[in-house]
Amino acid sequence: MRKIISGKNGQALVITIGAVLVLFMLFIAVVETGNLMYEKVHTQNAADSAAMEAGLWYARSMNLASLSNKVLSVAALAGVIGTLLGAPELLEGVDRVMKLQDCIIGTGDFQGKSAMAWLSAGMAFYNGQQNGTMVVPLFNSADCPTFVCMPTLNVERSTLEAAAEEGEDIKYYYTKKRTGERVYVDTQDTVLDPTIKNRPDMESRVKAKENIGEASNKYLQREKQSVSEKIPFLLKESSEEHSVLIICWKQKQGQLLKTGLLKDKDGNDTAPALMPATSFVRVGGGNMDLFDLNGANYGAKIEHVKLPRFEGLDKAGDVLSKLPGETDGTVNLDVLGKGLEFVEENLILH
């Protein structure tokens, strides 16, 4: 009996079982860590894919806007020629092209409601769904003071300045010889002199009525007043910023092996609460120039992530420092600002 208790047979089995358990746990940890890395890479690839999808549709929208400018100019030329030839109804084609531009690009009455911009956002969201991720696109984040960057194109309609005479603003006057001062006469107190035959223009035949004081029977001069009338015409870029920032995360995340060994306090399999990824695409390379045949050459390119800037964040610390009492808020804002700069300048987000 004493020999059985004091014997050392079987101790290697205990050590072996312990080593196997340790190796098994290490195996699970390596597999699950590798799975998390795979999910992270997959999420990032999905974000890049959604960004390129949104960027390509954004670029197509800009190319469409550039080409539509040329169509609008042809319609305007046809309208002018038609008017000279007695067919003014051809000018209606200009209004139709402009209304179509407004609806598709988001100008005029549809300012900020671009159909193509919403299509770009929808295609990015659909691309994310196809890759099993949730996608939120933020358009032109550099021009957006908050994270609420609705789908819009930075395009607006340019205007032409035209001088238009307004009849109700016509004024008549005569000039005093001694002082050179202009004395205006009410339009109701003027009359056209019928005795003058050698002056074909009507303006030089206008004189003041009788019995109206010092201006009686004086020939008058007309003061032409013109007002600047803005005529909407071609589309133009309202800003050089054409970009889409994609925020993406996995909809379903879990353990690969599902061993049931890694549980949280509620008894559920442990999984990351959120695994986000971001991607940033910039659109450029083209222009809205009417005479540039290669203007419709916009393209999309993925760049380093640019976070939206909050207006007034850099000045908040100065404001808080002037308030009476504790100034801990300024320190927190400084730390927050430095943290955002660190995140943006390094490869944490991309």
C-alpha positions as CSV (number, residue, x, y, z in Angstrom):
1,M,0.0,0.0,0.0
2,R,2.8,2.4,0.9
3,K,4.6,1.6,-2.4
4,I,1.5,2.4,-4.4
5,I,1.0,5.8,-2.8
6,S,4.7,6.8,-2.9
7,G,5.2,5.7,-6.4
8,K,5.8,8.2,-9.2
9,N,4.1,6.3,-12.0
10,G,1.4,8.5,-13.9
11,Q,2.9,11.9,-13.1
12,A,3.9,12.4,-16.8
13,L,0.2,11.8,-17.8
14,V,-0.9,14.8,-15.6
15,I,1.8,17.0,-17.1
16,T,0.9,15.9,-20.6
17,I,-2.8,16.6,-20.1
18,G,-2.0,20.1,-18.7
19,A,0.3,20.8,-21.7
20,V,-2.3,19.6,-24.1
21,L,-4.9,21.9,-22.5
22,V,-2.5,24.9,-22.7
23,L,-1.7,24.1,-26.3
24,F,-5.4,23.8,-27.0
25,M,-6.2,27.2,-25.5
26,L,-3.3,28.7,-27.4
27,F,-4.7,27.2,-30.6
28,I,-8.1,28.7,-29.9
29,A,-6.6,32.0,-29.1
30,V,-4.4,32.0,-32.3
31,V,-7.4,31.0,-34.5
32,E,-9.8,33.5,-33.0
33,T,-7.2,36.3,-33.2
34,G,-6.5,35.4,-36.8
35,N,-10.3,35.4,-37.4
36,L,-10.5,38.9,-35.9
37,M,-7.6,40.1,-38.2
38,Y,-9.4,38.6,-41.2
39,E,-12.6,40.3,-40.2
40,K,-10.8,43.6,-39.9
41,V,-9.1,43.2,-43.2
42,H,-12.4,42.2,-44.8
43,T,-14.1,45.2,-43.3
44,Q,-11.4,47.5,-44.5
45,N,-11.6,46.0,-48.0
46,A,-15.4,46.5,-47.9
47,A,-14.9,50.1,-46.9
48,D,-12.5,50.7,-49.8
49,S,-14.9,49.0,-52.2
50,A,-17.8,51.1,-51.1
51,A,-15.7,54.3,-51.3
52,M,-14.6,53.5,-54.9
53,E,-18.3,52.7,-55.8
54,A,-19.4,56.1,-54.4
55,G,-16.4,57.9,-56.0
56,L,-17.1,56.4,-59.4
57,W,-20.7,57.4,-59.4
58,Y,-19.7,60.8,-58.1
59,A,-17.2,61.2,-61.0
60,R,-19.9,60.0,-63.5
61,S,-22.2,62.7,-62.1
62,M,-19.6,65.4,-62.6
63,N,-18.8,64.2,-66.1
64,L,-22.6,64.3,-66.9
65,A,-22.7,67.9,-65.6
66,S,-19.7,68.8,-67.7
67,L,-21.3,67.3,-70.9
68,S,-24.7,68.8,-70.1
69,N,-23.1,72.3,-70.2
70,K,-22.2,71.7,-73.8
71,V,-25.7,70.4,-74.6
72,L,-27.1,73.6,-72.9
73,S,-24.9,75.8,-75.0
74,V,-26.0,74.1,-78.2
75,A,-29.6,74.5,-77.2
76,A,-29.0,78.2,-76.4
77,L,-27.4,78.7,-79.8
78,A,-30.3,76.9,-81.6
79,G,-32.7,79.1,-79.6
80,V,-31.0,82.3,-80.7
81,I,-30.9,81.2,-84.4
82,G,-34.5,80.1,-84.2
83,T,-35.6,83.4,-82.7
84,L,-33.9,85.3,-85.6
85,L,-35.6,83.0,-88.1
86,G,-39.0,83.5,-86.5
87,A,-39.1,80.3,-84.4
88,P,-38.8,81.6,-80.8
89,E,-40.3,78.3,-79.4
90,L,-36.8,76.8,-79.8
91,L,-35.8,78.7,-76.7
92,E,-38.0,76.4,-74.7
93,G,-35.3,73.8,-75.2
94,V,-32.9,75.8,-73.0
95,D,-35.4,75.8,-70.1
96,R,-35.9,72.0,-70.5
97,V,-32.2,71.3,-70.4
98,M,-31.7,73.5,-67.4
99,K,-34.6,71.9,-65.5
100,L,-33.2,68.4,-66.3
101,Q,-29.8,69.6,-65.0
102,D,-31.3,71.0,-61.8
103,C,-33.1,67.7,-61.1
104,I,-30.1,65.4,-61.8
105,I,-27.2,67.5,-60.6
106,G,-29.0,69.3,-57.8
107,T,-29.0,73.0,-58.7
108,G,-31.7,75.7,-59.0
109,D,-35.0,74.6,-57.4
110,F,-33.3,71.3,-56.5
111,Q,-30.3,72.8,-54.8
112,G,-28.9,70.2,-52.3
113,K,-31.2,67.5,-53.6
114,S,-29.1,65.9,-56.3
115,A,-30.5,62.7,-57.7
116,M,-27.0,61.6,-58.8
117,A,-25.6,62.2,-55.4
118,W,-28.2,60.1,-53.7
119,L,-27.6,57.4,-56.3
120,S,-23.9,57.5,-55.4
121,A,-24.8,57.1,-51.7
122,G,-27.3,54.3,-52.5
123,M,-24.7,52.4,-54.6
124,A,-22.2,52.7,-51.7
125,F,-24.7,51.3,-49.3
126,Y,-25.7,48.5,-51.6
127,N,-22.0,47.7,-52.1
128,G,-21.6,47.4,-48.4
129,Q,-24.6,45.2,-48.1
130,Q,-23.2,42.8,-50.7
131,N,-20.0,42.6,-48.6
132,G,-21.9,42.0,-45.4
133,T,-21.2,45.4,-43.9
134,M,-23.1,48.5,-42.9
135,V,-21.9,51.7,-44.8
136,V,-22.5,55.4,-44.0
137,P,-21.2,57.8,-46.8
138,L,-20.3,61.4,-45.9
139,F,-20.1,63.7,-48.9
140,N,-17.6,66.6,-49.1
141,S,-16.6,66.3,-45.4
142,A,-14.0,69.1,-45.7
143,D,-16.9,71.6,-46.3
144,C,-19.1,70.1,-43.7
145,P,-18.9,71.5,-40.1
146,T,-20.4,68.4,-38.6
147,F,-20.6,64.7,-39.4
148,V,-24.1,65.2,-41.0
149,C,-22.8,65.5,-44.6
150,M,-25.8,64.8,-46.8
151,P,-25.3,63.5,-50.4
152,T,-24.6,66.6,-52.5
153,L,-22.4,67.6,-55.4
154,N,-20.5,70.9,-55.0
155,V,-22.0,72.3,-58.2
156,E,-24.0,75.5,-58.7
157,R,-25.4,77.4,-61.6
158,S,-23.5,80.4,-62.9
159,T,-25.3,83.5,-64.1
160,L,-24.9,86.0,-66.9
161,E,-25.1,89.7,-66.3
162,A,-27.6,91.5,-68.6
163,A,-28.7,95.1,-68.7
164,A,-32.4,95.5,-68.9
165,E,-34.2,98.9,-69.2
166,E,-37.1,99.5,-66.9
167,G,-39.7,101.9,-68.3
168,E,-41.1,102.9,-64.9
169,D,-37.6,104.1,-63.9
170,I,-37.2,106.6,-66.9
171,K,-36.4,110.1,-65.7
172,Y,-36.3,113.4,-67.6
173,Y,-34.2,116.4,-66.6
174,Y,-32.8,119.7,-67.8
175,T,-29.5,121.2,-66.8
176,K,-29.1,124.7,-65.4
177,K,-26.5,126.6,-67.4
178,R,-24.9,128.5,-64.6
179,T,-24.5,125.7,-62.0
180,G,-24.7,122.6,-64.2
181,E,-27.2,121.2,-61.8
182,R,-29.7,118.6,-63.0
183,V,-33.4,119.4,-62.4
184,Y,-35.7,116.4,-62.7
185,V,-39.2,116.7,-64.1
186,D,-42.0,114.2,-63.3
187,T,-42.9,112.0,-66.2
188,Q,-46.5,113.1,-66.0
189,D,-45.4,116.7,-66.6
190,T,-43.7,115.9,-69.9
191,V,-45.1,116.1,-73.4
192,L,-43.9,115.2,-76.9
193,D,-43.5,118.3,-79.1
194,P,-45.4,117.6,-82.4
195,T,-43.9,120.5,-84.2
196,I,-40.4,119.1,-84.4
197,K,-40.1,117.0,-87.6
198,N,-36.4,116.8,-88.2
199,R,-35.6,114.7,-85.2
200,P,-36.6,111.0,-85.7
201,D,-35.8,109.9,-82.2
202,M,-38.5,110.4,-79.7
203,E,-36.2,111.3,-76.8
204,S,-35.1,114.6,-78.3
205,R,-38.7,115.7,-78.8
206,V,-39.7,115.6,-75.2
207,K,-40.3,118.9,-73.3
208,A,-41.9,120.0,-70.1
209,K,-45.6,121.1,-70.0
210,E,-46.6,124.7,-69.6
211,N,-47.4,126.2,-66.3
212,I,-45.3,123.9,-64.1
213,G,-42.9,126.5,-62.9
214,E,-39.3,127.1,-63.9
215,A,-39.2,124.0,-66.1
216,S,-42.1,125.1,-68.3
217,N,-41.6,124.4,-72.1
218,K,-38.0,123.4,-71.6
219,Y,-36.7,120.6,-73.7
220,L,-35.6,117.6,-71.6
221,Q,-33.1,114.9,-71.7
222,R,-33.7,111.4,-70.8
223,E,-31.7,109.7,-68.1
224,K,-31.3,106.0,-69.0
225,Q,-31.2,103.7,-66.0
226,S,-30.3,100.1,-66.4
227,V,-30.5,97.3,-63.8
228,S,-28.3,94.2,-63.8
229,E,-30.4,91.1,-64.4
230,K,-28.8,87.8,-63.6
231,I,-29.6,85.1,-66.1
232,P,-28.9,81.5,-65.0
233,F,-26.8,79.6,-67.5
234,L,-24.0,77.1,-67.2
235,L,-23.1,74.8,-64.3
236,K,-19.9,75.4,-62.4
237,E,-18.1,74.0,-59.4
238,S,-19.0,75.7,-56.1
239,S,-16.0,74.3,-54.4
240,E,-12.9,72.3,-55.3
241,E,-13.9,69.7,-52.6
242,H,-15.3,66.6,-54.2
243,S,-14.9,63.6,-51.9
244,V,-16.7,60.8,-50.0
245,L,-15.8,59.6,-46.6
246,I,-17.0,56.0,-45.9
247,I,-17.6,54.7,-42.4
248,C,-18.1,50.9,-42.4
249,W,-18.6,48.2,-39.8
250,K,-19.5,44.5,-39.8
251,Q,-23.1,43.7,-39.2
252,K,-22.4,40.2,-37.7
253,Q,-19.3,39.2,-35.8
254,G,-18.7,36.1,-33.8
255,Q,-16.2,33.4,-33.0
256,L,-15.0,31.1,-35.7
257,L,-14.6,27.9,-33.8
258,K,-17.6,28.4,-31.5
259,T,-16.1,26.2,-28.8
260,G,-18.1,27.8,-26.1
261,L,-15.0,28.4,-23.9
262,L,-14.9,32.1,-24.4
263,K,-18.0,33.6,-22.7
264,D,-19.0,36.9,-21.3
265,K,-20.7,37.4,-18.0
266,D,-24.1,36.9,-19.6
267,G,-23.1,33.5,-21.0
268,N,-22.8,34.7,-24.6
269,D,-19.8,34.1,-26.9
270,T,-17.4,37.0,-26.7
271,A,-17.1,39.1,-29.8
272,P,-15.9,42.7,-30.5
273,A,-18.6,45.2,-29.9
274,L,-17.6,47.2,-33.0
275,M,-15.0,46.8,-35.6
276,P,-15.2,50.0,-37.8
277,A,-13.2,50.8,-40.9
278,T,-13.0,54.0,-42.9
279,S,-12.0,54.9,-46.4
280,F,-11.7,58.2,-48.3
281,V,-12.1,58.8,-52.0
282,R,-11.4,62.1,-53.8
283,V,-12.9,63.0,-57.2
284,G,-11.1,65.2,-59.6
285,G,-9.3,65.6,-63.0
286,G,-12.1,67.3,-64.9
287,N,-13.6,70.7,-65.3
288,M,-16.8,72.5,-66.4
289,D,-15.1,74.6,-69.0
290,L,-17.4,74.9,-72.1
291,F,-14.6,75.0,-74.5
292,D,-12.6,72.1,-73.1
293,L,-13.5,68.9,-75.0
294,N,-11.8,66.8,-72.3
295,G,-13.5,68.5,-69.5
296,A,-15.6,65.4,-68.7
297,N,-12.6,63.6,-67.3
298,Y,-13.4,63.3,-63.6
299,G,-12.1,60.2,-61.9
300,A,-12.0,58.7,-58.3
301,K,-8.9,58.0,-56.3
302,I,-8.6,56.6,-52.7
303,E,-6.6,58.8,-50.4
304,H,-5.6,59.1,-46.8
305,V,-8.7,59.5,-44.5
306,K,-9.7,63.1,-43.9
307,L,-11.8,63.6,-40.8
308,P,-14.5,66.3,-40.8
309,R,-13.5,69.4,-38.9
310,F,-15.7,70.8,-36.2
311,E,-16.1,74.6,-36.4
312,G,-15.0,76.3,-33.2
313,L,-13.3,73.3,-31.6
314,D,-9.9,75.0,-31.7
315,K,-11.4,78.2,-30.1
316,A,-13.4,76.4,-27.4
317,G,-10.4,76.1,-25.2
318,D,-9.8,79.9,-25.3
319,V,-13.4,80.5,-24.4
320,L,-13.4,78.1,-21.5
321,S,-10.1,79.6,-20.2
322,K,-11.8,83.0,-19.8
323,L,-14.6,81.5,-17.7
324,P,-14.3,81.7,-13.9
325,G,-13.6,78.5,-12.0
326,E,-11.9,75.3,-13.1
327,T,-10.1,75.2,-16.4
328,D,-9.9,71.4,-16.7
329,G,-12.1,71.7,-19.8
330,T,-9.4,73.4,-21.8
331,V,-7.0,70.6,-21.0
332,N,-9.5,68.0,-22.1
333,L,-10.1,69.8,-25.4
334,D,-6.4,70.1,-26.0
335,V,-6.0,66.4,-25.4
336,L,-9.0,65.7,-27.7
337,G,-7.6,67.9,-30.5
338,K,-4.2,66.2,-30.3
339,G,-5.9,62.8,-30.2
340,L,-7.8,63.6,-33.4
341,E,-4.6,64.8,-35.1
342,F,-2.8,61.6,-34.1
343,V,-5.6,59.4,-35.4
344,E,-5.7,61.3,-38.7
345,E,-2.0,61.5,-39.4
346,N,-1.3,57.8,-38.6
347,L,-2.5,54.6,-40.2
348,I,-5.1,53.8,-37.5
349,L,-8.1,54.4,-39.6
350,H,-6.7,53.2,-42.9
